[in-house]
Amino acid sequence: MTQRRVVFLVFPQFQVLDLAGPHEVFTQTERWVPGGEGYAVEIVAGRAGAVRACNGIDVAAGSGVQQCEGPLDTLVVVGGPGDREAADDEELIGWLREAAGRARRIASVCTGAFLLARAGLLDGRRAVTHWAACERLARAHPDVTVTPDQIFVHDGPVWTSAGITAGMDLALAMVEEDHGPEVSRAVARMLVMFVQRPGGQAQFSTQLAAQRPTRKPLRDVQAWVADHLADDLTVRMLADRAGMSERNFTRVFRAETGLTPAAYVETVRIEAARALLETTDTTIDAIARLCGFGFAETLHRRFKHTLGVTPGQYRHHFSRTG
C-alpha cells in the first residue's frame, strides 16, 4: 500500500486551525501505521507561496492549484473569514470542481463548505458548517440539506465539518475509516484530544452552548448544578438557590445563557455521563444514577436523542480505559 495523498486547499484570510488541526491528525498517523502506509500531505492555493491566514500567520502553499495534478485520495477545503471571496473566485472553484473528480473523497472544515457548495459538490447532500454560518449556507444553497446539530457529516464521498476543532474529529474519523479504530484512538491520545467525538454529536459543549451569565447568582447555580447532578434539580430548587421566583429565574437564565434551566441541566448531565463513559469502567446503571437520570433506560433514551448513539455504542468507540 502506498501513501494516501491528502491535499488542503487554502485561500487568503483562512482560519489557520482549520488547516493545522486536521493536518496534524494526518501527519501523526505515521507513528501508528507501517512505513509508507500513512499520508502524504500537501498545501495548495490559488498561487504557490505564502498565504496569510486571518490571524496574520503566513502559511506556505507548496503549489498553485494549476500545478496540483494527478489522482488525489482526500481533498480538504479549509474555512475562514475569506470564504466569501474564495467562493467568488471562478478559477479556484473551477479547479475545485475538476479536482473533486479525481479524488476518492472530498471534505470541508468550517466555512470551507461554502466553496464545496459553490462548486455544486454538495447539491442533494447533507452537510454542516460552523454553527454561526449554518443559516447562511442553507439560505444561499437551498439544494443542500444543512444539519446544524452535528459536528461532522459523512454523505457518500463528501465529508463536511463544523467549526475549527471539529475538523480534527472529521480527520480522525477518516483515519479510522482508513486504518481502524485502534490507530485513530492512538492519534487522538497523542494529540491530547479530550474526546474523539462521533459525527452525530451536537456542535456545542455545555460551556460553549451556554453563555456564562453576567449575574453571580446564576453562575453560582451553574457551579452548584455540576456538583449535584444526582439531586432532583427542579426549576423551583434552582430558583430558590438564586434567590428568585421561578418565573423570573427562568426568564433571566434563558436570557443570559440561551437555554432553559431544564435544558441546561440535561446538557450538563449528558456531558457528565460522556466523561464517565470515556474515562471509567463504571456501569451504565451507575452512571445513570450518578448523573441524575435515575435509570439506564432514561439515560439510553436521552443519550440517543442528543448524541445519536447509545451509551454502550459511545463507550465502545470512545472509551480511553481499554
Summary of the structure (lengths in Angstrom):
residues: 322
radius of gyration: 21.6
end to end distance: 28.8
largest distance: 66.9
contacts: 1067
relative contact order: 0.09
helix: 50%
strand: 15%
